[in-house]
Amino acid sequence: MARRTGPSNVLITGLGTFWGGRVAKALEADDRVGHIIGLDVEAPTIELDRTEYVRTDQNYSILSRIVDKCGIDTILHTFLVVDPTQFTSRRMHEINVIGTMNLFAAASAPNSTVRTVVVKSSAMAYGTAPEDPTWFSEDTPRSHNPRSTVERSIAQVEGYVRDFNLDNPEVAVSVLRFANVLGADIRTPLTRALELPLVPTVFGFDPRLQFAHEEDVVRSILFAMNHRLAGTYNVAGDGLLPWSEVISMVGKRPGYLPAIGADLATLPLQRLGLIDLPPAYLALLRYGRGIDNSKLKAAGFKYDFTSAQSVDSFVRALRLRRTMGRHRPKYRYESDVEQFFRHSPAVIRNRAAQVEDEPDGA
């Protein structure tokens, strides 16, 4: 695929989420990108320089107007809920299913300028079962129909992608299915489990898991955008690790759950806030999952982290937090302050002066 060389107008869903904010931050460093607009119910949680934040409802009902008025040519759909502990089933459906419907309605409107769409999905699309293959390729079907709410919503979202592709062949749409993500900052049911004194383990099972590093997640989204990839791609670091080895790398001990009725056994602990493992994750701790990452490599993407290196990055960050605590000041979005820094003549003049003072070739 040819790499885009001209500026683009990019719209990001879920700007206030972990992924939306980090993707926007990375885009701001690319001077080929013209305008960056982020939609979300919540304000950004990291400081952004030139990204414009638009508050919207969780269904993105304003998205069509933004695409039309701003000449959006690229949509990065980063806000797909894959952690069912964050929202109720109803709200997850509204965000994942209704929000994606509105996204594709905007992208397929008459005279739409959208030519590239990247959807951040999950390897949960494959499910997990005892008869699964060691490696899922992008074309490998599920062994069973989706059983959990989050898996059903992912299946619906990817169904909308297929329908949109058929009706809009001129738009390059890529679906990125990510393995379990680790890194210095990401928080998921698995990372929270690994921080417990006794790490949940289903008795009699030692599943092999695969991980993607949070930095490779952002890089792969930008890679798919810049190369206008079309189709479905697995994103995961090389290698599978037994869960027991991951626990050992973190320096913890396993806390065993019964093989039968593990979900019921965790209910009292969930009510106390001591553990938070939804059904899809408990199934993962039984059977594991591996996804074949060769298709994205063949397209030219190079991973910075293997699965083992992703775990190591998480371990080092965990040790640092134990030593230093969480002292990083929390960013708070204030619209009047943001407007000052973006439009104040003093700030603009100072930036211009700094550019003039830079040596040639800097």
Kinemage of the C-alpha trace (Angstrom):
@kinemage 1
@onewidth
@group {chain A} dominant
@subgroup {mainchain}
@vectorlist {calphas} color= white
{ca met a 1} P 0.000 0.000 0.000
{ca ala a 2} L 1.223 3.504 -0.799
{ca arg a 3} L 2.034 5.696 2.155
{ca arg a 4} L 0.058 8.922 2.519
{ca thr a 5} L 2.260 11.961 1.948
{ca gly a 6} L -0.207 14.855 2.206
{ca pro a 7} L -1.915 16.214 5.318
{ca ser a 8} L -5.045 14.509 6.601
{ca asn a 9} L -7.930 15.436 8.835
{ca val a 10} L -8.275 12.746 11.476
{ca leu a 11} L -11.173 12.059 13.789
{ca ile a 12} L -10.590 9.898 16.892
{ca thr a 13} L -13.374 8.274 18.893
{ca gly a 14} L -12.859 7.887 22.633
{ca leu a 15} L -10.420 10.770 23.067
{ca gly a 16} L -10.818 10.618 26.852
{ca thr a 17} L -9.899 6.936 27.012
{ca phe a 18} L -6.469 5.417 27.480
{ca trp a 19} L -6.072 4.622 23.782
{ca gly a 20} L -7.750 7.682 22.293
{ca gly a 21} L -5.508 10.083 24.181
{ca arg a 22} L -2.309 8.214 23.357
{ca val a 23} L -3.153 7.878 19.675
{ca ala a 24} L -3.894 11.618 19.528
{ca lys a 25} L -0.591 12.409 21.262
{ca ala a 26} L 1.295 10.321 18.701
{ca leu a 27} L -0.562 11.964 15.812
{ca glu a 28} L 0.384 15.412 17.063
{ca ala a 29} L 4.037 14.572 16.401
{ca asp a 30} L 3.281 13.921 12.708
{ca asp a 31} L 3.406 17.186 10.767
{ca arg a 32} L 1.677 15.525 7.803
{ca val a 33} L -1.539 15.428 9.805
{ca gly a 34} L -3.607 18.551 9.361
{ca his a 35} L -6.398 18.636 11.930
{ca ile a 36} L -7.003 16.190 14.786
{ca ile a 37} L -10.480 16.083 16.302
{ca gly a 38} L -11.410 13.840 19.205
{ca leu a 39} L -14.886 12.871 20.350
{ca asp a 40} L -15.833 11.574 23.780
{ca val a 41} L -18.231 11.910 26.659
{ca glu a 42} L -15.248 12.553 28.919
{ca ala a 43} L -12.493 15.135 28.482
{ca pro a 44} L -8.934 14.052 27.606
{ca thr a 45} L -6.897 12.591 30.439
{ca ile a 46} L -3.505 13.581 29.010
{ca glu a 47} L -2.274 16.963 27.880
{ca leu a 48} L -2.718 17.516 24.148
{ca asp a 49} L -1.414 20.416 22.104
{ca arg a 50} L -3.321 20.713 18.830
{ca thr a 51} L -6.043 18.093 19.176
{ca glu a 52} L -9.529 19.630 19.304
{ca tyr a 53} L -11.868 18.017 21.803
{ca val a 54} L -15.596 17.823 21.078
{ca arg a 55} L -17.873 16.584 23.829
{ca thr a 56} L -20.484 14.157 22.521
{ca asp a 57} L -22.818 11.445 23.716
{ca gln a 58} L -21.697 7.816 23.834
{ca asn a 59} L -23.533 7.081 20.571
{ca tyr a 60} L -21.516 9.694 18.612
{ca ser a 61} L -24.707 11.210 17.235
{ca ile a 62} L -22.788 14.354 16.228
{ca leu a 63} L -20.236 12.392 14.205
{ca ser a 64} L -21.921 12.917 10.806
{ca arg a 65} L -21.862 16.695 11.232
{ca ile a 66} L -18.189 16.669 12.259
{ca val a 67} L -17.214 14.570 9.232
{ca asp a 68} L -19.155 16.845 6.896
{ca lys a 69} L -18.077 20.220 8.302
{ca cys a 70} L -14.412 19.348 8.885
{ca gly a 71} L -13.682 17.320 5.753
{ca ile a 72} L -12.583 14.285 7.762
{ca asp a 73} L -10.754 11.747 5.598
{ca thr a 74} L -9.590 9.376 8.360
{ca ile a 75} L -11.465 7.901 11.323
{ca leu a 76} L -9.641 6.047 14.084
{ca his a 77} L -12.222 4.121 16.100
{ca thr a 78} L -10.220 3.516 19.280
{ca phe a 79} L -13.138 3.308 21.700
{ca leu a 80} L -14.401 -0.253 21.611
{ca val a 81} L -15.100 -1.578 25.104
{ca val a 82} L -13.314 -4.895 25.658
{ca asp a 83} L -13.152 -4.674 29.458
{ca pro a 84} L -16.687 -5.536 30.657
{ca thr a 85} L -15.837 -4.369 34.181
{ca gln a 86} L -15.896 -0.741 32.991
{ca phe a 87} L -19.555 -0.463 31.988
{ca thr a 88} L -22.931 -2.120 32.286
{ca ser a 89} L -23.993 -4.466 29.479
{ca arg a 90} L -26.472 -1.868 28.221
{ca arg a 91} L -23.932 0.919 28.056
{ca met a 92} L -21.366 -1.402 26.450
{ca his a 93} L -23.928 -2.155 23.729
{ca glu a 94} L -24.568 1.558 23.193
{ca ile a 95} L -20.854 2.365 22.932
{ca asn a 96} L -19.748 -0.617 20.863
{ca val a 97} L -22.746 -1.371 18.662
{ca ile a 98} L -24.742 1.863 18.368
{ca gly a 99} L -21.591 4.000 18.320
{ca thr a 100} L -20.082 1.928 15.508
{ca met a 101} L -23.352 2.072 13.545
{ca asn a 102} L -23.273 5.864 13.715
{ca leu a 103} L -19.596 5.888 12.753
{ca phe a 104} L -20.206 3.960 9.541
{ca ala a 105} L -23.354 5.958 8.804
{ca ala a 106} L -21.216 9.103 8.851
{ca ala a 107} L -18.475 7.497 6.761
{ca ser a 108} L -20.948 6.320 4.098
{ca ala a 109} L -23.048 9.485 3.861
{ca pro a 110} L -23.435 11.085 0.400
{ca asn a 111} L -20.338 13.095 -0.542
{ca ser a 112} L -18.452 11.711 2.475
{ca thr a 113} L -14.754 12.592 2.456
{ca val a 114} L -13.785 9.564 4.582
{ca arg a 115} L -11.301 7.296 2.804
{ca thr a 116} L -9.606 5.474 5.713
{ca val a 117} L -11.086 3.840 8.802
{ca val a 118} L -9.143 1.931 11.469
{ca val a 119} L -11.126 -0.038 14.049
{ca lys a 120} L -9.420 -1.160 17.262
{ca ser a 121} L -10.895 -4.581 18.011
{ca ser a 122} L -9.768 -7.509 20.156
{ca ala a 123} L -8.620 -11.115 19.925
{ca met a 124} L -11.731 -11.827 21.993
{ca ala a 125} L -13.350 -12.071 18.578
{ca tyr a 126} L -11.955 -15.630 18.456
{ca gly a 127} L -13.223 -16.664 21.880
{ca thr a 128} L -11.400 -19.353 23.829
{ca ala a 129} L -12.217 -23.049 24.086
{ca pro a 130} L -10.384 -26.353 24.701
{ca glu a 131} L -10.598 -27.381 21.036
{ca asp a 132} L -9.094 -24.120 19.726
{ca pro a 133} L -5.963 -24.207 17.546
{ca thr a 134} L -2.649 -23.075 18.967
{ca trp a 135} L -2.698 -20.069 16.633
{ca phe a 136} L -5.701 -18.207 15.271
{ca ser a 137} L -5.164 -16.684 11.847
{ca glu a 138} L -7.437 -13.843 10.758
{ca asp a 139} L -9.604 -16.328 8.850
{ca thr a 140} L -9.912 -18.965 11.586
{ca pro a 141} L -13.547 -19.274 12.730
{ca arg a 142} L -14.585 -19.419 16.367
{ca ser a 143} L -15.071 -22.844 17.907
{ca his a 144} L -18.334 -21.691 19.522
{ca asn a 145} L -20.795 -18.839 19.136
{ca pro a 146} L -20.014 -15.806 21.334
{ca arg a 147} L -21.046 -16.498 24.920
{ca ser a 148} L -20.241 -13.298 26.825
{ca thr a 149} L -21.734 -9.848 26.304
{ca val a 150} L -18.412 -8.336 25.271
{ca glu a 151} L -17.751 -11.076 22.704
{ca arg a 152} L -21.233 -10.661 21.215
{ca ser a 153} L -20.777 -6.904 20.873
{ca ile a 154} L -17.389 -7.373 19.165
{ca ala a 155} L -18.985 -9.812 16.716
{ca gln a 156} L -21.698 -7.256 15.914
{ca val a 157} L -19.154 -4.495 15.394
{ca glu a 158} L -17.088 -6.615 13.007
{ca gly a 159} L -20.299 -7.531 11.179
{ca tyr a 160} L -20.916 -3.821 10.538
{ca val a 161} L -17.371 -3.541 9.213
{ca arg a 162} L -17.995 -6.310 6.675
{ca asp a 163} L -21.276 -4.724 5.546
{ca phe a 164} L -19.625 -1.319 5.185
{ca asn a 165} L -16.777 -2.829 3.170
{ca leu a 166} L -19.196 -4.353 0.698
{ca asp a 167} L -21.047 -1.066 0.179
{ca asn a 168} L -17.995 1.243 0.190
{ca pro a 169} L -15.072 -0.449 -1.602
{ca glu a 170} L -13.337 2.916 -2.085
{ca val a 171} L -12.743 3.222 1.684
{ca ala a 172} L -9.784 1.351 3.207
{ca val a 173} L -11.076 -0.225 6.412
{ca ser a 174} L -8.778 -2.157 8.729
{ca val a 175} L -9.784 -4.104 11.826
{ca leu a 176} L -6.955 -4.667 14.304
{ca arg a 177} L -7.491 -7.566 16.704
{ca phe a 178} L -5.219 -7.049 19.698
{ca ala a 179} L -3.945 -9.675 22.084
{ca asn a 180} L -3.959 -8.958 25.824
{ca val a 181} L -2.127 -5.668 26.324
{ca leu a 182} L 0.623 -5.026 28.870
{ca gly a 183} L 2.919 -2.100 29.505
{ca ala a 184} L 3.794 0.577 31.998
{ca asp a 185} L 0.408 2.317 32.206
{ca ile a 186} L -2.421 0.155 30.860
{ca arg a 187} L -4.947 -1.225 33.373
{ca thr a 188} L -6.983 -4.318 32.468
{ca pro a 189} L -8.554 -7.238 34.365
{ca leu a 190} L -5.340 -9.222 33.745
{ca thr a 191} L -2.986 -6.481 34.976
{ca arg a 192} L -5.138 -5.996 38.070
{ca ala a 193} L -5.046 -9.751 38.666
{ca leu a 194} L -1.255 -9.729 38.384
{ca glu a 195} L -1.043 -7.033 41.059
{ca leu a 196} L -2.865 -9.162 43.644
{ca pro a 197} L -0.826 -10.899 46.392
{ca leu a 198} L -2.121 -14.239 45.084
{ca val a 199} L -2.717 -14.245 41.327
{ca pro a 200} L -5.959 -15.999 40.264
{ca thr a 201} L -5.276 -19.368 38.640
{ca val a 202} L -7.827 -22.016 37.697
{ca phe a 203} L -6.808 -25.281 39.371
{ca gly a 204} L -5.531 -27.851 36.889
{ca phe a 205} L -4.970 -25.340 34.069
{ca asp a 206} L -1.848 -23.526 32.906
{ca pro a 207} L -2.935 -21.679 29.749
{ca arg a 208} L -0.493 -20.153 27.293
{ca leu a 209} L -1.101 -16.455 26.737
{ca gln a 210} L 0.154 -13.874 24.273
{ca phe a 211} L 0.639 -10.164 24.850
{ca ala a 212} L 0.917 -6.931 22.904
{ca his a 213} L 2.814 -3.990 24.353
{ca glu a 214} L 0.880 -0.746 24.726
{ca glu a 215} L 3.428 1.095 22.567
{ca asp a 216} L 3.047 -1.441 19.747
{ca val a 217} L -0.721 -0.969 19.957
{ca val a 218} L -0.447 2.759 19.210
{ca arg a 219} L 2.213 2.190 16.549
{ca ser a 220} L 0.100 -0.422 14.770
{ca ile a 221} L -2.937 1.870 14.647
{ca leu a 222} L -0.848 4.618 13.047
{ca phe a 223} L 0.767 2.085 10.698
{ca ala a 224} L -2.636 0.889 9.493
{ca met a 225} L -3.702 4.511 8.984
{ca asn a 226} L -0.558 5.640 7.145
{ca his a 227} L -0.510 2.609 4.859
{ca arg a 228} L -4.283 2.551 4.352
{ca leu a 229} L -4.434 -1.120 5.196
{ca ala a 230} L -7.653 -2.937 4.330
{ca gly a 231} L -8.833 -6.115 6.004
{ca thr a 232} L -8.386 -7.769 9.384
{ca tyr a 233} L -5.022 -8.007 11.145
{ca asn a 234} L -3.905 -9.713 14.335
{ca val a 235} L -1.640 -7.630 16.572
{ca ala a 236} L 0.461 -9.439 19.173
{ca gly a 237} L 4.072 -9.878 20.187
{ca asp a 238} L 5.917 -13.055 19.260
{ca gly a 239} L 5.643 -16.027 21.581
{ca leu a 240} L 3.247 -17.704 24.002
{ca leu a 241} L 3.884 -17.771 27.761
{ca pro a 242} L 2.377 -20.169 30.302
{ca trp a 243} L 0.346 -18.271 32.882
{ca ser a 244} L 2.486 -19.855 35.616
{ca glu a 245} L 5.591 -18.331 34.013
{ca val a 246} L 3.953 -14.902 33.824
{ca ile a 247} L 3.093 -15.128 37.530
{ca ser a 248} L 6.695 -16.117 38.299
{ca met a 249} L 8.073 -13.210 36.242
{ca val a 250} L 5.911 -10.814 38.269
{ca gly a 251} L 7.271 -12.354 41.473
{ca lys a 252} L 3.928 -13.586 42.751
{ca arg a 253} L 2.320 -16.874 43.740
{ca pro a 254} L -0.836 -18.417 42.298
{ca gly a 255} L -4.132 -18.305 44.141
{ca tyr a 256} L -6.147 -21.290 42.991
{ca leu a 257} L -9.780 -21.158 41.921
{ca pro a 258} L -11.835 -24.355 41.601
{ca ala a 259} L -11.940 -25.836 38.103
{ca ile a 260} L -15.726 -26.213 38.372
{ca gly a 261} L -17.649 -23.119 39.389
{ca ala a 262} L -14.717 -20.692 39.230
{ca asp a 263} L -17.088 -17.863 38.299
{ca leu a 264} L -19.237 -18.545 41.378
{ca ala a 265} L -16.157 -18.828 43.579
{ca thr a 266} L -15.031 -15.329 42.572
{ca leu a 267} L -18.401 -13.640 43.257
{ca pro a 268} L -17.750 -12.898 46.964
{ca leu a 269} L -14.297 -11.560 46.110
{ca gln a 270} L -15.762 -9.413 43.324
{ca arg a 271} L -18.339 -7.924 45.692
{ca leu a 272} L -15.519 -7.003 48.065
{ca gly a 273} L -13.548 -5.456 45.189
{ca leu a 274} L -10.675 -7.896 45.688
{ca ile a 275} L -10.878 -9.518 42.265
{ca asp a 276} L -12.497 -8.574 38.977
{ca leu a 277} L -12.368 -11.321 36.371
{ca pro a 278} L -15.365 -11.441 33.985
{ca pro a 279} L -16.371 -14.756 32.345
{ca ala a 280} L -14.364 -14.124 29.155
{ca tyr a 281} L -11.188 -13.695 31.235
{ca leu a 282} L -11.867 -16.716 33.418
{ca ala a 283} L -12.197 -18.761 30.211
{ca leu a 284} L -8.869 -17.330 29.071
{ca leu a 285} L -7.264 -18.535 32.321
{ca arg a 286} L -8.447 -22.032 31.445
{ca tyr a 287} L -7.599 -22.403 27.773
{ca gly a 288} L -5.409 -19.445 26.754
{ca arg a 289} L -5.202 -18.077 23.228
{ca gly a 290} L -2.565 -17.454 20.561
{ca ile a 291} L -2.989 -15.326 17.425
{ca asp a 292} L -0.827 -15.443 14.319
{ca asn a 293} L 0.821 -12.039 13.795
{ca ser a 294} L 2.463 -12.796 10.431
{ca lys a 295} L -0.059 -10.935 8.249
{ca leu a 296} L 0.718 -7.536 9.773
{ca lys a 297} L 4.453 -8.306 9.608
{ca ala a 298} L 4.082 -9.111 5.905
{ca ala a 299} L 2.508 -5.671 5.444
{ca gly a 300} L 5.727 -4.151 6.822
{ca phe a 301} L 4.991 -3.620 10.513
{ca lys a 302} L 7.866 -4.317 12.920
{ca tyr a 303} L 7.121 -5.064 16.564
{ca asp a 304} L 9.245 -3.466 19.255
{ca phe a 305} L 8.212 -6.012 21.908
{ca thr a 306} L 7.734 -9.766 22.137
{ca ser a 307} L 5.203 -11.234 24.567
{ca ala a 308} L 7.975 -11.849 27.116
{ca gln a 309} L 9.310 -8.299 26.720
{ca ser a 310} L 5.794 -6.935 27.247
{ca val a 311} L 5.571 -8.822 30.537
{ca asp a 312} L 9.036 -7.550 31.501
{ca ser a 313} L 7.973 -3.961 30.787
{ca phe a 314} L 4.931 -4.419 33.017
{ca val a 315} L 7.095 -5.926 35.792
{ca arg a 316} L 9.565 -3.026 35.730
{ca ala a 317} L 6.720 -0.493 35.901
{ca leu a 318} L 5.141 -2.432 38.776
{ca arg a 319} L 8.411 -2.400 40.725
{ca leu a 320} L 8.787 1.325 40.143
{ca arg a 321} L 5.261 1.988 41.436
{ca arg a 322} L 5.993 -0.055 44.537
{ca thr a 323} L 9.111 2.028 45.174
{ca met a 324} L 7.926 5.478 44.131
{ca gly a 325} L 4.160 5.239 44.409
{ca arg a 326} L 1.810 6.902 41.949
{ca his a 327} L 3.068 10.478 42.201
{ca arg a 328} L 2.488 11.540 38.607
{ca pro a 329} L 0.166 14.593 38.712
{ca lys a 330} L -3.182 13.851 37.113
{ca tyr a 331} L -3.984 15.996 34.092
{ca arg a 332} L -7.320 17.799 34.198
{ca tyr a 333} L -8.832 19.236 31.038
{ca glu a 334} L -10.016 22.834 31.418
{ca ser a 335} L -11.498 24.277 28.225
{ca asp a 336} L -10.654 27.914 29.015
{ca val a 337} L -7.041 27.031 29.831
{ca glu a 338} L -6.723 24.942 26.665
{ca gln a 339} L -8.093 27.803 24.569
{ca phe a 340} L -5.539 30.165 26.128
{ca phe a 341} L -2.567 27.946 25.265
{ca arg a 342} L -3.798 27.393 21.710
{ca his a 343} L -4.877 30.916 20.782
{ca ser a 344} L -3.029 33.367 23.046
{ca pro a 345} L -0.918 35.799 20.951
{ca ala a 346} L 1.836 35.515 23.572
{ca val a 347} L 1.992 31.736 23.233
{ca ile a 348} L 1.873 31.896 19.425
{ca arg a 349} L 4.645 34.496 19.259
{ca asn a 350} L 6.818 32.483 21.641
{ca arg a 351} L 6.410 29.354 19.557
{ca ala a 352} L 7.326 31.237 16.414
{ca ala a 353} L 10.423 32.650 18.119
{ca gln a 354} L 11.493 29.182 19.247
{ca val a 355} L 11.205 27.883 15.675
{ca glu a 356} L 13.305 30.767 14.348
{ca asp a 357} L 15.995 30.084 16.963
{ca glu a 358} L 16.329 26.418 16.005
{ca pro a 359} L 19.503 25.647 14.033
{ca asp a 360} L 19.079 24.526 10.430
{ca gly a 361} L 18.337 20.829 10.167
{ca ala a 362} L 17.099 20.597 13.783
